[in-house]
Amino acid sequence: MNIRELEEQLAKAQEDVGVCKTMLELEPDDADAKETLASVEELVADLQAQLDAARAATPPPPPALPPPPPPSVPKYDMKQHPKFRDAPSPPPPPPPPEDTGFNVKDAVMAKWTEDKQWYQATVVGKTGSAHDPIYTVKFRGYGNTETKRKHEIRAYHSTDNKKRKADGSPVVVSASPAQFRPHVISAAPAVDRNLVEQRREPSKVTDGPARLPPEPKRLKGNKALEKGKANWQAWNTKRPGKAGLPKRDSMFRTPDLPNAKVGFTGSGKPMKKDAARKRWEYDQED
């Protein structure tokens, strides 16, 4: 038995001893109570001896672990180093794009179709839904009108004062405010294709003379190739058995005469009869 069970039995036996003593106080001459008290006291002494032996055989509990040491302080703090202390803080994230709608006559920045750059424009028409509006803008100072989606148009700020480069000639914008009409212009943009092609070509004045076309690449062994080709053509035109052959005509060909007939017996040329081949007999005199 373990120590816990022995302690429970010892406590119960001590209670029985107390009950027996109480009965003897009431009836001192009771023989049964005296015998029971003697047996219970022996049981208490036996249980006490077993409990002492069990406690002596039980190993002592392990000692408590010491508390963990405090974390060591680094000898050098890298944050205090001048290289890391003077490092600039990372830039803040860019603000999200403004998802605001535009109305007619609002000054905006629109992306031009030709060079994909942003230029100042004015909204002259608005269609589509609230989630996917379609704007018709007119570029200031140029008169070109284009239809743009919401990702091709943004709000105009004072720092966006940018003018589109003209195609070949400077453009002078008058200081007087332009008169904008609210109606929608559906005509195509007035773009001179000649100026666009002229812009793509290099300037002969500023970029130097035009580059000459590259010379054709000369192949090695061209003489041997040409010689072999000439020999083949000469043999093909003068090969034996071709030049002296007469032109053969079909025996079934209809003649070209005006009275020639086709389709019944006797029309056309008669069939040629092959000459009978005979064996030549040599005379003894020959």
TAZI-V515712 format. One record per run of one state. SS is the DSSP state (H for helix, E for strand, - for the rest). FROM is the first residue (numbers start at 1). TO is the last residue. If there is no record, write none. Layout:
((SS & FROM & TO) (SS & FROM & TO))
This chain:
((- & 1 & 2) (H & 3 & 26) (- & 27 & 30) (H & 31 & 57) (- & 58 & 77) (H & 78 & 80) (- & 81 & 81) (H & 82 & 85) (- & 86 & 106) (E & 107 & 111) (- & 112 & 117) (E & 118 & 128) (- & 129 & 132) (E & 133 & 139) (- & 140 & 144) (E & 145 & 148) (- & 149 & 149) (H & 150 & 152) (E & 153 & 155) (- & 156 & 157) (H & 158 & 160) (- & 161 & 192) (H & 193 & 200) (- & 201 & 221) (H & 222 & 237) (- & 238 & 286))
